[in-house]
Amino acid sequence: MLKRRKFWKRVAYVLGSFLALLLILFIYLASVSKIDPPEVKDRSSLQLSRTEISPNFYALKNDWFHKSNTGLYELYTEGEPFERGVINGKLTTELIKRQEDYFSAQIKKMIPSDFYLRFLKYFIGFFNRNLADNITEEYKEEIYGVSQSASDQYDYIGDNYSRILNYHAAHDIGHALQTMALVGCTSFGTWGAMSQDSTMIIGRNFDFYINDDFAKEKIISFCNPAQGYKFMYVTWGGFTGVVSGMNEKGLTVTINAAKSDIPGGSATPVSLVAKEIVQYAQNIDEAVAIARKRKMFVSESFLVASAADKKAVVIEKTPDSLDIYDPNKNFITCANHFQGNQLSKLASNKEQMDQSASVYRYNRLSQLLQQNGKNTVEKTIAILRDHAGINNANIGLGNEKALNQFIAHHAIVFEPEKLRVWISTSPWQMGQFVCYDLHTVFALAGLKTSREVYDFSLTVAADPFMQTQQFKDFITYRNYAHDISDGKTINTDSLIAKNPGYYHAYVLAGDYAFNRNEYQKALGYYKTALTKVIATKKEEAHIKEQIAACNEKLHQ
């Protein structure tokens, strides 16, 4: 009896200690999930209000916001960090709120449990506990200004400033924790003998996919900051980081994710390193210096092109090291693996090259560049739209091994020496590409009349492939795939018939049948999937595991 009493007393003590530790941990996580905003001396801009000049056109001081007839949104801001952030928020307030709605809806779809959502909040808070320490005061003030226009309905996630600041690390967190097509991008450039007029042409697909809604409202932002160079970048509501941009000196920067280990804590978000480069660098040496001084918590490639240097390089950066890849040729290519002498030898990079779709996509890009001869803007766009495999093989629409995976948030083409940039319109990179001349747009400070600001004469037409039956079938296929993820009933043979060259159509059909105990049917789908071009070794392993599972079920 005495022993039993001592036993339960010990259990109570252990449980009590454990609960106390949980309480302490909860209090700690709650405290680190909130980030103190920067101290701003002049907050007078909070009293400003925008003026609706005409439908889809707003102005505030010298700044303006316009929805183009192309469906793209155009934003011009200037001045000190906090004020330009506040004005950005006031001009784009509806887009900021909708973008957070889209983002939150996808998170809830992926994690329907309220308990796990709260846990995710505190996990991200802990993970990003030192985030603000790694962001410059300028960018914190700008983000704080934007956050004044965020929705209050997401207070359960965190206050407006903490949320908007954390969203700037979403690319990095998704990259580190998922290492999937969420951040699989391709970029390249030509100059000298490889370009028809010898000037630089840079192209890139930004394959950052959250859901279809997320890419609907792209903002082409033109920023004239109080410090640094004028620059443009492609973004979305509430996001001030740069993933694709060019400044008035003809320096461009685009980012490509590389293989990363799961980090132990936050550092400077990749998009803010890219922003600092495009805002403050006028040549490659200055871009390298900025990248070198910033600590990041994921591995990334920055393709930097410079009109001053008349060439491009890839700055390859991990949390610990930096390498420069200079091909010493008149073209450069970049997928999602390192190429420099130092970082290409990393075990993680070799694994990326062996296991992922990066090398295949890189080889297809190289093949097209060689086949196309002297490059032009039109040829660059055609490469960005290419959905075939090596030697024009049919690998199905949507394959991660293709340059065009039909998930791109945007595609973009730069002519750095001419300060011209082409940006894709929906859907993905298939719509028309419209051209902005930075000389023209930055002369429009104080614009008070609604007008189109892109150069009509340089528009590149939409891809005629959109008119084909194959493309229409692909749209139907995507709808079927969405139905499966929503738990709806579908006809698996109809799913496959709409995209028969794509291995993942058979995987989806196999998983659907397997979950309904139709093991013989699922087995047939999985076996067919193995005969197709599979994007990654991980997916191939999944298919083989499912074949084994089907055989086990059928022989029970």
Secondary structure, DSSP 8 states (H G I E B T S, - for coil): -HHHHHHHHHHHHHHHHHHHHHHHHHHHHHHHTS------S--GGGG---EEEETTEEEETTEEEEE-TTS-EEEEEEESHHHHHHHHHHHSHHHHHHHHHHHHHHHHHH---HHHHHHHHHHHHHHTTTTGGGS-HHHHHHHHHHHTTS-GGGTTT--HHHHHHHHTTHHHHHHHHH-STTB--EEEEE-GGGBTTSS-EEEEEE-B-S-TGGGSS-EEEEEEESSS--EEEEE-TT----SEEEETTSEEEEEEE------SS----HHHHHHHHHHH-SSHHHHHHHHHHS--SS-EEEEEEETTTTEEEEEEE-SS-EEEE--SSSEEEE-SS--STTGGG-HHHHHHHHHSSHHHHHHHHHHHHHHH-SB-HHHHHHHHT----GGG----TT-TTSS--S--SEEEEEETTTTEEEEE-SSTTTS-EEEEEHHHHGGGTT--S----SEEEEEE---GGGGSHHHHHHHHHHHHHHHHHTT----HHHHHHTSTT-HHHHHHHHHHHHTTT-HHHHHHHHHHHTTS--S-HHHHHHHHHHHHHHHHHHT-
